[in-house]
Amino acid sequence: MNSRLENFRRERERLNARVLETSTKTTKRFFNLDTNCYAEGALPARTKEMLGLSASLVLRCDDCIAYHLIRCVELGVSEGEILEVFDVGLIVGGSIVIPHLRRARALLDELLE
């Protein structure tokens, strides 16, 4: 059985490739801006990914939450730090964030296995 993580990664890669093969210059530039925004700079990449995770919780975007959560774990953000990011997203976004928080917790469990 495929995990949510495996499915997410496979589908994201497949669909990003399809979007980019048919995209305009504007779309390609936006993807490039997105990539470069999360690179090391005055803020470490791990901090930027935590900010992205918090914002994604508030905006209630499950794909974005999954992406930033995966990147946080890849960059060595601890479970405790991630849980505090969850708290910030919940406080800022309110109770409507809770369903997304549940799915994020399930994915975090899978990432930490």
C-alpha positions in Angstrom: 0.0 0.0 0.0 1.3 3.5 -0.9 1.6 6.0 1.9 0.3 9.5 1.8 3.9 10.7 1.7 4.8 8.5 -1.3 1.6 9.5 -3.2 2.2 13.2 -2.5 5.7 13.1 -3.7 4.9 11.2 -6.8 1.9 13.3 -7.8 3.7 16.6 -7.0 6.6 15.6 -9.2 4.4 14.4 -12.0 2.1 17.4 -12.0 4.9 20.0 -11.6 6.6 18.4 -14.7 3.4 18.7 -16.7 2.8 22.3 -15.6 6.3 23.3 -16.5 6.4 21.6 -19.8 3.3 23.6 -20.9 3.8 26.8 -19.0 4.3 30.3 -19.9 7.3 32.4 -19.0 5.3 33.9 -16.1 4.6 30.5 -14.6 8.2 29.5 -15.0 9.3 32.7 -13.3 6.9 32.2 -10.5 8.2 28.7 -9.8 11.7 30.1 -9.9 10.8 32.8 -7.4 9.2 30.2 -5.1 12.3 28.0 -5.2 14.7 30.9 -4.6 12.6 32.4 -1.8 13.2 29.3 0.4 17.0 29.2 -0.2 19.5 30.1 2.4 19.8 33.9 2.9 19.6 36.3 5.8 17.2 33.7 7.3 18.2 30.1 7.3 16.3 27.8 4.9 14.9 25.9 7.9 13.4 29.1 9.3 11.8 30.0 6.0 10.3 26.5 5.7 8.8 26.9 9.2 7.3 30.2 8.2 5.9 28.6 5.1 4.4 25.8 7.2 2.7 28.3 9.5 1.4 30.4 6.7 0.1 27.2 4.9 -1.8 26.2 8.0 -3.4 29.6 8.2 -4.3 29.5 4.5 -5.5 25.9 4.9 -3.6 24.5 1.9 -3.0 20.8 2.5 -0.5 20.5 -0.4 1.5 23.4 0.9 1.4 22.1 4.4 2.6 18.7 3.3 5.4 20.3 1.2 6.7 22.6 4.0 6.4 19.8 6.6 8.5 17.5 4.5 11.1 20.2 3.9 11.2 21.0 7.6 11.9 17.4 8.5 14.5 17.2 5.7 16.2 20.3 7.1 16.4 18.9 10.6 13.6 20.9 12.3 12.8 18.9 15.4 9.4 17.5 16.3 9.1 20.0 19.2 9.8 22.9 16.9 7.3 21.7 14.4 4.7 21.3 17.1 5.2 25.0 18.1 4.8 26.0 14.4 1.5 24.1 14.5 0.6 26.1 17.5 1.3 29.4 15.7 -0.7 28.4 12.7 -3.6 27.3 15.0 -3.6 30.5 17.0 -3.4 32.8 13.9 -5.8 30.7 11.8 -8.3 29.7 14.5 -10.3 26.5 14.9 -10.9 26.1 11.2 -7.2 25.0 11.0 -7.9 21.9 13.2 -8.7 19.5 10.3 -5.5 20.5 8.5 -3.6 20.2 11.8 -4.9 16.6 12.1 -3.6 15.7 8.6 -0.3 17.5 9.2 0.1 15.4 12.5 -0.6 12.2 10.6 2.0 13.1 7.9 4.5 14.1 10.6 4.1 10.7 12.2 4.8 9.1 8.8 7.8 11.2 8.3 9.3 10.4 11.7 8.8 6.6 11.4 
